[in-house]
């Protein structure tokens, strides 16, 4: 069995302390010297572990300032939004899911518009509760075009990633456009996410397409804002008028 790198072990233990509330927001982490002594690790290993926690949005500081706990909600980078399972496993958490339904029905107005089909045309709808270490984190609503979604009737959505399964079946899930906003929990959200009716949720609407731009899925995922946040990483342009990395579009309805 492969040995877990020490920097990963350090990050995992500190992350768990933050998520359990043992290190509350606003609390300074121990100094690098104290952490080095505690874990029997070099300063470089400690800095690498702290860098991981900064990337996840759990701590701030750096450049001569002591690391401080910023939040106890896990940040999810935009590049990982296509797979909740892959993201959770990447940060050392245990992803879970409970399928509420997989059903063939007429497309809603929102799904039809995103998928470029007529309202009421058959799609395959999926409703799943996603968990982190057994705790409710996100309610996933997806509408797949019928030719793609019908592949899910040969798959148990409780056993893993729907995207991984579809890709293994030859579906060209190539890219997606994400729209992030906030909504109030409706009755279904509140019941399944164990929240009060009207509680604030982070919503990610998604339109996934093939490499040639054919729409394949419309998603409406709703996250508990006390357990998951989103982060954006970008970089300064190398020359005037040139932008690289993540492109952010502002739209009005």
N, C-alpha and C positions, 0 to 999 in steps of 0.2 A: 504494500500500500504506500503510495507516494507521501513523503513528508510535507506537511503544510509549511510554507516559508514563514520565518519568524515575523517578518513585517505584516503578513496576513493575520497571524495569530494576535499580534498587538492591536491591529485595527479592529479585529473581531471583538476582542475583550473590551476595548474602549467604547466601541459602538454599542455593545450590549449594555454597558453601564449607562450610556446616554439614553437609550431607548427604554430602559427600566426605570429611568428617573433618578438613578443614583448620582448622576452628574446633571444637575438641572440647568436649563438655559440661563446664561449669564455667569456660570461658574468657570473659573480658570482651571485648565487642566494642569496636572503637575508639570514641573519643568522637564526639559529634555534629559537633564542629568538624573533626576529622580526616576523618570520612566526607564532610562537606560539601566539603572540599578535594579529596578523592580523586575524588568523582563530579561535581564542579563543580555542586553542587546547594545549594538553600537549606536552612536548618535545618528549615523546615516540610516539605519534601519528604523529608528524612531521617527525620523523626518519623513521617510517614505510612508509609514503608517499614517502619520498625521496628514500628509498630502492626500491620501485616499479619503479621509474623513472630510477634508475641506472640499474635495470634488463632490462629495455626496451632500454638501450643504449643512453638515452637522456641526462643524466648528468654523470659527473665523480666526483672525490673527495672522501672524507671519511677519516676515521682514522686520525682526527685532521685537515684535509685540507678542506677548504670551498667547497661546491658543486658548480660545474661550468657546464654550458651548453656545451655539447659536439656536439650535432647534432640536426637537426630538422626533421630527417627522422626516422620513426618508425621502431624499430627492431622487427623482428619476430623470436622467438626461433624455432629451428629445430623440437622440439617435436610437434609444432602446425602446421607444414606445410601441414598436410593432410586436414585441413579445414580452408580456408580463413575466412569463416563466423564465426566459433567459435573463432578464434584468434581475429578478429576485435571486436566482442562483448565482449571478455574477457578484452580488454583494453579500453572499453567504447566508441568505435567508431561505426558508423553506416555503416555496409557493404551493398553494392549494387551490382547489376549485370545487364548487358544487353546482352541477348543471340543474337549472330550474326547468328549462324546456329547450327542445330543438323542434321546430315546427315549420311546416310549409303553409304560407298564408300570402294574402295579397300585400304588396308593398305599400307602406305608408307614404304620405306625400313627401316627407323629408327623404326617405330612402329612395323613392322613385326619382326625385330630382338629382340626388347624388349619383345614382347608378345609371342615369340616362334612359330610364324605362318609363312606361305608363304606370300611373298610380293604380294599384290593384293587381298588377302583373305578378305572378307567383315569384316569391323569393323564399329563402330558407332563413328563418329567424332563430337566433341563439340568445338565451339569457343565462348568464353564469355569474355566480358569486365567486370572487377571487379573494384569497386570503394570504396573509404573511404570517408564518409561524402559527397558523390556526386562527388568527384574528381577522375579522372582516376588514378588507381594505378597499375593494373596488367592485362595483356592479357593472358587468360587461353586457352591452346589448349590441348585437351584430346582425346585419341583414346582408346575406350573400346572394349574388345572382344565382339562379336555380342550378345551372350546370355545374357550378362550383360547390354550392352548399349541399347538394344531394350526396356528395362524397362523405359528408359527416354522418350519414345514416349507417355507415360501415365503421364508425369510429366512436370510441367512448370518450366524450369530452372531459370526463373526470380523471382521465389517466395522464393528461399532459397538455402540451401546446397544440391548439387547433392549427396555428400557422405552420408549425413543424410538420404536422400530418399532411396538410394540404400541399405543401412544397414537396413532400416525399411522394405525393401522388401526381406530381408533374404540373401543379398549378403555379403560374408565374406571378407570385406576389412580389412585385419588384419595388414599388415605391408608394408613398402615401403622403397626403397633405393633412396636417393636424390643425384644428382650431380649438383653442383653449379658452374657456370662460367659466363663470360661476353660476350655479343654479341652486335652488332650494330643493331639498329632498321631498319627493312625492311619497305617497303611501307605500309603494313597492320599495323604493330606495330606503325609506325609514325602517321598514320591517326587516329587510334582508341585511342592511348594514348596521342594524342595532343602534339607530339614532332617533332623535325626536323629529317629528314631522316638521318640515321647513328648515332643518339644519343646513348650513352651507356645505356645498359639495363642489369640488373641482371637476369640471366636465371636459372631456377630450372627445371632440367629434373628428372622425377619421374617414377619409375616402381613399381606399387602397386600389391601386391599378396595376396592370401588367406592364411589361417593358414598353409596349407599343401604345400605352395610354388607355387601354380598355378598362372601365370600372369593374371591380370584382366584389368589393365589400363597402358597406357604409356602417360605421361604428359610432356608438354613443356610450362612452364609458364614463362612469361617475365614481370619483375617488373620495374617500374620507380625507378631508383636508388636515386633520390632526395626525394622519398616519403617512401620507404621501404628499410630496411637493414636486414641482417640476423645476429643472435647472436648464439654463442655456449657456453654453460655452461658445465664445467667439474670439476673434483675434483682430488686432488692429490692421487695417489695410497696409500693404507694402508700398503702395504709391497712391497719390491723390486720384480719387475717382474710381479706385479699384476696390471692390469688396469681395472678401472670400469667407468661407465658413458658412454659418447659418444665415439664411436670408429670411428676414421677418417682414411679413406683409401686413399692413394695417388696412382694414376694410370697414366700410359702413354699410348698413343694411337699408 
